[in-house]
Amino acid sequence: MKAGSNTTYTSSHIIDEMLELIGKMLDHQLLTEVSKSPAWGIMVDETTDISVTKQLGLVVRQVKCSNMI
């Protein structure tokens, strides 16, 4: 990708699009890796701050198999 010298990629539309694409890539990688795991767990927590903005935290833990003892 070639961009001009004054390109900053800071508009909200561009940022939202970049976050969407990165999220899709991470979703695919995580689902592929977790689906190979013999055991996994999910922890979810929601909080609302003083400005009534809701935030959701998601943690996925998994067991990775290896031949090492």
N, C-alpha and C positions, 0 to 999 in steps of 0.2 A: 504494500500500500504506500503510495507516495502522497505526501501532504505538503501544502504550502508552508512557508516560513511563519505565517501568522496563524496557523491552525493550532487550536488549544484543546479541542474536544471537551469543552466544559459546559455545553448547553445541557439542560435537563433531559432533553430528548435523547441526545447521544449517550449520556451517562446511563439512562434507563435502558437503552438498547444494549450497551456493553454489559451491564449487570445481568440482563436477561440471558445473553449469550454465554457468559461465564457460568451462570447458574445452571444452564442446560448441560454444559460440559461437565461440571462437577456432579450433577445428578447422575449422569450416565456413568461416570467413573466410579462413584460411590456405590451405586446399585450393582454394578458389575462385580466390584470387589466384595461387597457384603454378601451377595448371592452365592459366592464361592465358600463362604465361611460356615463352619459347622455350628457355630453359636454366635448370636448377636443380641443386642438389647438397645432399646431406645428410651431416652429420658427427655421429656418436654416440660418446659416451664414458661408461663406467661406472666407478664407484669405490665402494669399501667403506671406511667410516670405522672408527675404533677400537672403536665399539660394535656393529660388524658390521651397520650399516645401509647398505643399498645405495642408491646414487643414480645416476640416469641423466640425462645431459645430451644434448640434441638441438638441433642448429643446422640451419636450412634457409636456404640462400642462393639467390637467384634473380636473373635478369636482367630488368629492367623495360624494356619498349619505350616509346619516346617519339619524337615527330616533331622534337625539338630536335636541332640539330647543334652 
